């Protein structure tokens, strides 16, 4: 595990020193106010101080988070359980970068049994607290559909969405459908079965979904014998058929324990920087379902990953077992779950880490499943990565690169007569733009028109950050320009010690010449080649992104400088107006009341007078 020391922000350290010694949630934020990490604690001050203790070592992710954190906030709760629930809600809402997020937090489906006189049963991803029963969530959607199919086969439950009630049925508003004629429904819409009879089927469905098949089997046997004694042989035969189907379903369930307990077994495995958590659900000793999660970049945080999965899963799951078998100790984190189970669900759940015996064998089985899921995931990932696009393969061939340039980063500079110098970086993965990874830079050390120094600065800033944050290096770097820009960028890469690890080229606009290091001659690719078209696309996208940023800065500068000509308007006021109105045109047409809502009435009157007595000159946006 990578270990590193941290130097906490002074603001964070000051706020941490005065945190309350109560349970709650703490939030680390960056300079923009973006939430980087959400955590919970029984004692806020004690927990956050552990992050800032210089004698402690932290993993790379925590170090990176603390380097970015410039602010700290907290929300105090009355209990540990409230902190757990609040943490879960905040993570779902803000998706903090440094929290472990489960499969992009998508919503898994449930099986819903509606709160109606004649309930319906259907899959849904929306949980509405209207008295309906929800079973799940089901991470394995195929298993959920198999359950629904089994229910339809075993029980004559209606599949329609008619608003059935005693009143509508008595009024004769509905008539039976095809399901009735083929024996899949008993016709409650025409009152052919009583509400009590229909409810009995629903109760059996609930038992089946809870894994309580033994009770259903006993009821069906009793019903079959009673009907036979009453000489209702056809009805008895129908019940017998349902009993056989139920036993066939039960026979397909693997018996993993002779103890007739409701138990969840947790497995954990890691491989190549990924972690997998598997939960095997056993009811009455039989395996009835499996759920799994794969978490990237989490192989060194086993206890943390298992903790997060358990908390998120059981906060949403409607059904709780009596026991949860764990592969590793969770320490104090387990207390949150146990307390929550008791306080909110009014149910005692034991968290056990077995060392030997049958329970340990069950945990080993779950871990073996987790390892299998990881290997299968790695196989599919390798196949996807091997599916190189034709243009990327052509680029590797034409530039004689050692491997396909799956990740390409391209840089371009933009300025106006040496002012507002900016740079852009665009990222293409397997020949496709990944716009969420685009970056733009406002250059700090370049004065005047010096494209070489500008390129050197942006390359240094980018790859210093990549090395510091332990991010992956690209397979190819492209700089917009010629030999000069290439030389400046290459020198920086040599200073950083990565020049031999990352190929770099320059692409000149005039003749579409490609320059490579240590070669006096340029490369000219055929105009129709897919590799050249890919390079042009990447270069043009970087140019567009740089120009877009440059125009934004020019517009802000124009508005701010013009506002500073108005008596009484300083830099702070100009910036405030800029953020609120966004453009010169909008500010010029603003009413006195609109201006007064942003600044004082005295300043608003001066601005209004200035723009309404000054000749209307076109702004940069209007040209």
C-alpha positions in Angstrom: 0.0 0.0 0.0 1.3 3.4 -0.9 1.9 5.5 2.2 2.4 9.3 2.3 2.3 12.2 4.7 0.0 15.1 4.3 0.1 18.9 5.0 -3.5 19.9 5.8 -4.9 23.2 4.8 -4.8 25.9 7.5 -8.6 26.5 7.2 -9.3 22.8 7.5 -7.0 22.5 10.5 -8.6 25.5 12.2 -12.2 24.2 11.7 -11.2 20.6 12.7 -9.9 22.0 16.1 -13.4 23.4 17.0 -15.6 20.5 15.7 -18.1 19.3 18.2 -17.5 16.0 20.0 -20.9 14.6 18.8 -22.0 12.2 16.2 -22.6 13.6 12.7 -21.3 13.9 9.1 -18.2 15.8 8.0 -17.6 17.1 4.4 -14.3 18.0 2.9 -14.6 20.6 0.1 -12.3 22.2 -2.4 -11.8 25.9 -3.3 -14.9 25.9 -5.5 -17.1 24.5 -2.8 -17.3 21.1 -4.4 -17.7 18.3 -1.9 -14.8 15.9 -2.2 -15.6 13.4 0.5 -18.4 12.7 2.9 -17.9 10.7 6.1 -19.7 9.9 9.3 -18.4 9.7 12.9 -19.5 9.0 16.4 -17.2 11.8 17.5 -16.6 14.4 14.7 -13.6 16.1 16.2 -11.8 12.9 17.0 -12.5 11.4 13.6 -11.4 14.4 11.5 -8.3 14.9 13.6 -7.2 11.4 12.5 -7.0 12.7 8.9 -4.8 15.7 10.0 -2.5 13.8 12.3 1.0 14.1 10.7 2.2 11.0 12.5 -0.3 8.9 10.7 0.1 7.5 7.2 -2.6 7.5 4.6 -3.3 5.8 1.3 -2.8 7.6 -1.9 -6.6 8.4 -2.3 -6.8 10.1 1.1 -3.6 12.1 0.5 -4.9 13.3 -2.9 -8.2 14.3 -1.3 -6.6 16.2 1.6 -4.3 18.1 -0.8 -7.4 19.4 -2.7 -9.4 20.1 0.5 -9.5 23.8 1.4 -12.6 23.8 3.5 -14.4 21.6 6.1 -18.1 21.5 7.0 -20.1 19.3 9.4 -23.7 18.4 10.2 -24.3 17.3 13.8 -26.9 14.6 14.4 -28.5 13.2 17.5 -27.4 9.6 17.0 -24.9 7.5 15.2 -27.8 6.0 13.2 -28.9 9.4 11.9 -25.3 10.0 10.8 -25.3 6.8 8.9 -28.6 7.7 7.1 -27.5 11.3 6.4 -24.1 10.1 5.0 -25.8 7.7 2.6 -28.2 10.5 1.4 -25.4 13.0 0.9 -23.2 10.5 -1.1 -26.1 9.7 -3.4 -26.9 13.4 -3.9 -23.4 14.8 -4.5 -21.4 11.7 -5.7 -18.2 12.9 -4.1 -15.1 12.0 -6.1 -13.2 10.4 -3.2 -16.1 8.3 -1.8 -16.5 4.7 -2.9 -19.4 4.7 -5.3 -21.2 1.5 -6.0 -21.6 0.9 -9.8 -22.3 4.6 -10.4 -25.1 4.3 -7.8 -27.7 3.1 -10.3 -31.1 2.1 -8.9 -31.6 -1.6 -8.9 -35.1 -3.0 -9.5 -37.6 -4.2 -6.8 -40.6 -6.5 -6.9 -43.6 -4.5 -5.8 -46.8 -5.9 -4.3 -49.2 -3.0 -4.3 -51.3 -1.8 -1.4 -54.8 -2.5 -3.1 -57.8 -4.6 -2.3 -56.6 -7.0 -5.1 -52.8 -6.4 -5.2 -50.7 -6.4 -8.3 -47.2 -7.7 -8.6 -44.6 -6.2 -11.0 -41.0 -5.0 -11.2 -40.1 -1.4 -10.6 -37.2 0.9 -10.0 -39.2 3.5 -8.1 -40.0 3.0 -4.4 -43.2 4.9 -3.4 -44.0 4.7 0.3 -47.7 4.2 -0.1 -48.1 1.1 1.9 -47.0 -1.2 -0.9 -44.5 -4.0 -0.2 -41.1 -4.0 -1.9 -38.7 -6.9 -2.2 -35.2 -6.4 -3.3 -33.3 -4.6 -4.6 -32.2 -7.2 -7.1 -28.7 -6.6 -8.5 -29.2 -9.8 -10.6 -32.1 -8.7 -12.8 -32.3 -12.2 -14.5 -33.0 -13.8 -11.1 -35.7 -11.2 -10.5 -37.4 -12.1 -13.8 -37.1 -15.8 -13.0 -38.8 -15.2 -9.6 -41.7 -13.2 -11.3 -42.1 -16.0 -13.9 -42.2 -18.6 -11.1 -44.9 -16.5 -9.2 -47.0 -16.3 -12.4 -46.7 -20.1 -12.8 -47.6 -21.0 -9.2 -50.2 -18.4 -8.3 -53.2 -17.1 -10.3 -52.4 -13.4 -9.7 -53.8 -10.8 -12.0 -51.4 -9.2 -14.5 -53.7 -6.3 -15.5 -53.5 -2.7 -14.1 -57.2 -2.2 -13.6 -58.3 -0.2 -10.5 -60.1 -3.1 -8.9 -62.1 -2.4 -5.7 -65.3 -3.8 -4.2 -67.2 -0.9 -5.7 -65.9 -1.1 -9.2 -66.3 -4.9 -9.3 -69.9 -4.6 -8.0 -70.7 -2.0 -10.7 -69.5 -4.5 -13.4 -67.1 -2.1 -15.0 -64.6 -4.8 -16.0 -64.6 -8.1 -17.7 -62.2 -11.1 -17.7 -59.3 -11.2 -20.2 -57.3 -14.0 -21.9 -55.4 -14.8 -18.6 -58.7 -16.0 -17.1 -59.5 -18.3 -20.1 -56.0 -19.9 -20.0 -56.1 -20.5 -16.3 -53.5 -17.8 -15.2 -56.1 -15.7 -13.4 -59.2 -16.5 -11.5 -61.2 -13.4 -12.6 -61.3 -11.1 -9.6 -62.3 -8.3 -12.0 -65.8 -9.9 -12.3 -65.9 -11.0 -8.7 -65.4 -14.6 -9.5 -63.1 -15.0 -6.4 -63.4 -13.5 -3.0 -61.0 -10.9 -1.7 -60.0 -13.3 1.1 -59.2 -16.0 -1.4 -57.1 -13.7 -3.6 -55.3 -12.3 -0.5 -54.4 -15.9 0.5 -52.5 -16.2 -2.8 -50.7 -12.9 -2.1 -49.6 -14.1 1.3 -48.1 -17.2 -0.3 -46.3 -15.0 -2.8 -44.9 -12.9 0.0 -43.7 -16.1 1.7 -42.0 -17.3 -1.5 -40.2 -14.0 -1.9 -39.0 -14.2 1.6 -37.7 -17.7 1.0 -40.3 -19.4 3.2 -41.2 -22.2 0.9 -41.7 -24.9 3.5 -44.8 -23.1 4.9 -46.3 -22.8 1.4 -45.7 -26.5 0.7 -47.5 -27.5 3.9 -50.4 -25.3 3.0 -50.7 -26.7 -0.5 -50.6 -30.3 0.8 -53.3 -29.5 3.3 -55.4 -27.8 0.6 -55.0 -30.7 -1.8 -56.0 -33.3 0.8 -59.0 -31.3 1.9 -60.3 -30.9 -1.7 -59.8 -34.6 -2.4 -61.8 -35.5 0.8 -64.5 -33.1 -0.5 -64.4 -35.1 -3.8 -63.3 -31.9 -5.7 -60.8 -33.8 -7.7 -60.3 -31.3 -10.5 -59.5 -28.6 -8.0 -57.3 -31.0 -6.0 -55.4 -31.8 -9.2 -54.8 -28.1 -9.9 -53.4 -27.7 -6.4 -51.3 -30.8 -7.0 -49.8 -29.3 -10.1 -48.9 -26.1 -8.3 -47.3 -28.2 -5.5 -45.1 -30.0 -8.0 -44.1 -26.7 -9.6 -43.2 -25.4 -6.2 -41.1 -28.4 -5.4 -39.4 -28.1 -8.7 -38.5 -24.5 -7.9 -37.3 -25.5 -4.4 -35.2 -28.3 -5.9 -33.3 -25.8 -8.1 -32.2 -23.9 -5.0 -28.8 -25.0 -3.6 -28.9 -26.2 0.0 -25.9 -24.6 1.7 -26.7 -25.3 5.3 -28.7 -27.8 7.4 -29.5 -24.9 9.8 -32.9 -23.5 8.8 -31.8 -20.0 9.4 -32.1 -16.8 7.3 -28.5 -15.8 6.7 -26.5 -13.5 4.3 -23.0 -14.5 3.5 -20.5 -11.9 2.4 -17.5 -12.6 0.1 -14.7 -10.3 -0.9 -11.9 -10.5 -3.4 -9.4 -8.2 -5.2 -7.7 -8.4 -8.6 -5.6 -5.8 -10.6 -6.8 -2.8 -8.7 -10.5 -3.9 -8.5 -12.5 -5.2 -5.6 -15.6 -7.4 -5.7 -18.1 -7.9 -2.9 -20.7 -10.7 -3.2 -23.7 -11.3 -0.9 -25.2 -14.8 -1.0 -28.7 -14.8 0.4 -29.8 -18.0 2.2 -33.3 -18.5 3.6 -34.2 -21.7 5.5 -30.8 -23.0 4.6 -31.3 -22.6 0.8 -29.5 -20.3 -1.5 -32.1 -18.0 -3.0 -30.1 -15.2 -4.6 -26.8 -13.5 -5.1 -25.8 -9.9 -5.4 -22.4 -8.6 -6.5 -20.6 -5.2 -6.8 -17.3 -4.4 -8.5 -15.5 -1.3 -7.3 -12.5 0.1 -9.1 -9.3 1.4 -7.4 -10.3 -0.2 -4.1 -8.0 -3.2 -3.7 -6.2 -1.7 -0.7 -9.3 -0.7 1.2 -11.0 -4.1 1.9 -12.7 -3.2 5.2 -13.8 0.2 3.8 -15.3 -1.4 0.7 -17.2 -4.1 2.6 -18.5 -1.5 5.0 -19.8 0.7 2.3 -21.5 -2.1 0.4 -23.2 -3.4 3.6 -24.4 0.0 4.6 -25.8 1.0 1.2 -27.3 -2.4 0.6 -29.1 -2.9 3.9 -30.3 0.8 4.0 -32.3 0.0 0.9 -33.1 -3.7 1.3 -36.6 -4.5 2.7 -35.6 -7.9 4.0 -33.1 -8.6 6.7 -31.6 -11.9 7.8 -30.9 -13.0 11.3 -27.2 -13.4 10.6 -24.6 -11.7 8.3 -21.4 -13.7 7.9 -18.4 -11.5 7.1 -15.0 -12.3 5.6 -13.1 -9.6 7.6 -13.5 -7.6 10.8 -15.2 -4.2 10.4 -14.3 -2.8 13.8 -16.4 0.1 15.1 -18.1 0.4 11.7 -20.2 -2.7 12.4 -21.7 -1.0 15.4 -23.5 1.5 13.1 -25.2 -1.2 11.3 -26.2 -3.3 14.3 -27.6 -0.2 16.1 -29.5 0.8 13.0 -31.0 -2.6 12.6 -32.2 -2.5 16.2 -33.5 1.1 16.3 -35.0 1.5 12.8 -35.9 -2.1 11.8 -36.6 -3.4 15.3 -34.7 -6.5 14.5 -31.6 -8.0 16.0 -29.0 -9.0 13.4 -25.7 -10.6 14.3 -22.5 -9.7 12.4 -20.2 -12.7 12.6 -16.6 -13.2 11.2 -16.3 -17.1 11.4 -12.8 -18.5 11.7 -13.5 -22.3 11.4 -16.3 -24.7 10.7 -19.3 -24.7 8.4 -19.8 -21.0 8.6 -16.3 -20.3 7.5 -16.9 -22.7 4.6 -19.9 -20.6 3.6 -17.7 -17.4 3.7 -15.1 -19.1 1.6 -17.8 -20.1 -0.9 -18.9 -16.4 -1.1 -15.3 -15.3 -1.6 -14.8 -17.9 -4.4 -17.9 -16.4 -6.1 -16.4 -12.9 -5.7 -13.1 -14.0 -7.2 -14.9 -15.6 -10.1 -16.9 -12.4 -10.8 -13.7 -10.4 -10.8 -12.0 -12.8 -13.2 -15.0 -12.7 -15.5 -15.0 -8.9 -15.3 -11.3 -8.7 -16.1 -11.8 -11.0 -19.1 -14.6 -8.8 -20.5 -12.6 -5.6 -19.8 -9.6 -7.1 -21.6 -11.7 -7.9 -24.6 -13.1 -4.4 -24.7 -9.6 -2.9 -24.5 -8.4 -5.2 -27.3 -11.1 -3.9 -29.6 -9.0 -1.1 -31.0 -10.7 1.2 -33.4 -9.4 1.1 -37.0 -8.1 4.7 -36.9 -6.2 4.1 -33.7 -4.6 1.0 -35.1 -3.7 2.9 -38.3 -2.1 5.6 -36.2 0.0 3.1 -34.3 1.1 1.7 -37.7 1.9 5.0 -39.3 3.7 6.5 -36.4 5.4 3.2 -35.5 4.3 3.4 -31.9 5.1 0.5 -29.5 1.4 0.0 -28.6 -2.0 1.3 -29.8 -2.5 4.9 -28.6 -5.7 4.1 -26.7 -5.5 7.3 -24.7 -4.3 10.5 -26.5 -3.9 13.9 -24.8 -3.6 17.0 -27.1 -2.6 20.5 -26.2 -3.2 23.9 -27.9 -2.5 27.5 -26.9 -4.5 30.7 -27.6 -3.9 34.4 -27.0 -4.8 37.8 -28.3 -1.6 39.8 -29.0 0.1 38.2 -26.0 -2.8 38.8 -23.6 -5.1 36.3 -21.9 -2.8 33.4 -22.6 -4.6 30.1 -22.2 -4.1 26.5 -23.0 -6.4 23.6 -23.5 -6.0 19.8 -23.2 -8.5 17.4 -24.8 -8.5 13.6 -24.2 -9.5 10.9 -26.7 -9.9 7.3 -25.7 -9.9 4.7 -28.4 -10.5 7.4 -31.0 -13.4 9.0 -29.2 -13.5 12.3 -27.2 -13.9 12.0 -23.4 -15.1 15.6 -22.7 -15.4 15.1 -18.9 -11.6 14.8 -18.9 -10.9 18.0 -20.9 -8.9 20.6 -19.0 -8.2 24.3 -19.6 -5.3 26.3 -18.2 -4.8 30.0 -17.6 -1.1 30.5 -18.0 0.8 32.2 -15.2 4.4 32.6 -16.2 4.2 33.6 -19.9 4.3 37.3 -20.9 4.0 38.5 -24.5 3.8 36.2 -27.4 5.9 33.1 -26.5 4.3 29.9 -27.7 7.2 27.8 -26.7 7.2 28.9 -23.0 3.4 28.6 -23.0 3.6 25.0 -24.2 6.3 24.2 -21.7 4.2 25.6 -18.8 1.1 23.7 -19.6 2.9 20.4 -20.2 4.7 20.8 -16.8 1.6 21.6 -14.9 -0.3 18.7 -16.5 2.2 15.9 -15.9 3.4 17.1 -12.5 -0.2 16.7 -11.4 -0.5 13.3 -13.1 2.6 12.0 -11.4 1.6 13.5 -8.0 -1.9 12.0 -8.1 -0.6 8.7 -9.5 -2.9 9.0 -12.6 -2.2 6.9 -15.7 0.0 8.4 -18.4 -1.3 8.7 -21.9 -0.2 6.5 -24.8 0.5 9.5 -27.0 0.9 13.3 -26.5 0.1 15.7 -29.3 1.1 19.4 -29.3 -0.2 21.9 -31.8 2.7 23.4 -33.6 6.1 22.6 -35.1 9.6 21.7 -34.0 9.8 24.5 -31.4 6.7 23.5 -29.5 7.7 19.8 -29.7 11.2 20.6 -28.3 9.8 22.7 -25.5 7.3 20.0 -24.5 9.9 17.2 -24.8 12.4 19.1 -22.6 9.8 19.3 -19.8 9.0 15.5 -20.1 12.7 14.8 -19.8 12.9 17.0 -16.6 10.0 15.0 -15.2 11.6 11.7 -16.1 8.8 10.4 -18.3 10.2 11.3 -21.8 11.0 7.7 -22.6 7.7 6.4 -21.3 5.3 8.6 -23.4 5.6 9.1 -27.2 5.0 12.7 -28.2 4.5 14.4 -31.6 3.7 17.8 -33.0 1.2 18.5 -35.7 1.7 21.7 -37.8 -1.4 23.3 -39.3 0.0 24.6 -42.6 1.0 21.4 -44.4 -0.3 19.0 -41.7 3.3 17.9 -41.0 4.0 15.6 -38.2 7.2 16.1 -36.2 8.7 13.5 -33.9 11.6 13.9 -31.5 15.2 13.5 -32.7 14.1 13.4 -36.4 15.1 16.3 -38.7 12.4 15.3 -41.3 8.7 15.6 -40.9 6.1 12.9 -41.7 3.4 13.6 -44.3 0.5 11.2 -44.2 -1.9 10.7 -47.1 -4.8 13.2 -46.9 -7.3 10.4 -47.1 -5.7 8.2 -44.3 -7.8 7.5 -41.3 -4.9 8.1 -39.0 -4.4 11.7 -40.3 -8.1 12.4 -40.0 -8.0 11.3 -36.4 -5.1 13.6 -35.7 -6.8 16.5 -37.4 -10.0 15.8 -35.4 -8.1 15.8 -32.1 -6.1 18.9 -33.0 -9.2 20.8 -34.1 -11.0 19.8 -30.9 -8.2 21.2 -28.8 -8.1 24.4 -30.8 -11.9 24.8 -30.4 -11.7 24.2 -26.7 -8.9 26.8 -26.3 -10.6 29.4 -28.4 -13.8 28.9 -26.4 -12.0 29.5 -23.1 -10.2 32.5 -24.5 -13.4 34.1 -25.7 -14.9 33.6 -22.2 -11.9 35.4 -20.6 -12.0 38.2 -23.1 -15.7 38.8 -22.5 -15.2 38.9 -18.8 -12.2 41.3 -19.1 -14.1 43.6 -21.4 -17.1 43.8 -19.1 -14.9 44.3 -16.1 -12.7 47.0 -17.6 -15.7 48.9 -18.9 -17.4 48.8 -15.6 -14.3 50.1 -13.9 -14.7 53.3 -15.9 -17.9 54.0 -13.9 -17.3 56.1 -10.8 -17.8 54.1 -7.6 -17.5 50.7 -9.3 -14.5 48.7 -8.1 -13.1 45.3 -9.0 -15.3 43.4 -6.5 -18.5 45.1 -7.7 -17.6 44.6 -11.4 -17.0 40.9 -10.8 -20.3 40.6 -8.9 -22.2 42.2 -11.8 -20.4 40.0 -14.3 -21.4 36.9 -12.5 -25.0 38.0 -12.2 -25.7 39.4 -15.7 -23.0 37.5 -17.7 -22.8 39.9 -20.7 -22.5 43.6 -21.6 -25.6 43.5 -23.6 -27.6 42.1 -20.7 -26.2 44.7 -18.3 -26.8 47.6 -20.7 -30.5 46.6 -21.0 -31.0 45.9 -17.3 -33.6 48.1 -15.5 -32.7 50.2 -12.4 -34.7 47.7 -10.3 -32.7 44.8 -11.7 -29.4 46.5 -11.0 -30.5 47.5 -7.4 -31.2 43.8 -6.7 -27.4 43.2 -7.2 -25.7 46.4 -5.9 -26.7 49.4 -3.8 -29.2 51.8 -5.2 -26.6 54.5 -5.5 -24.2 52.4 -7.6 -27.1 51.0 -9.6 -28.2 54.5 -10.5 -24.7 55.4 -11.6 -24.5 52.3 -13.8 -27.9 52.9 -15.3 -27.1 56.5 -16.1 -23.7 55.5 -17.6 -25.2 53.0 -20.0 -28.2 55.1 -21.0 -26.2 58.3 -21.7 -23.2 56.6 -23.4 -23.5 55.8 -27.1 -24.2 52.2 -27.8 -20.9 50.7 -29.0 -20.8 47.0 -30.1 -19.3 44.6 -27.6 -17.0 41.7 -28.3 -20.0 39.4 -28.1 -21.9 41.5 -30.7 -19.0 41.6 -33.2 
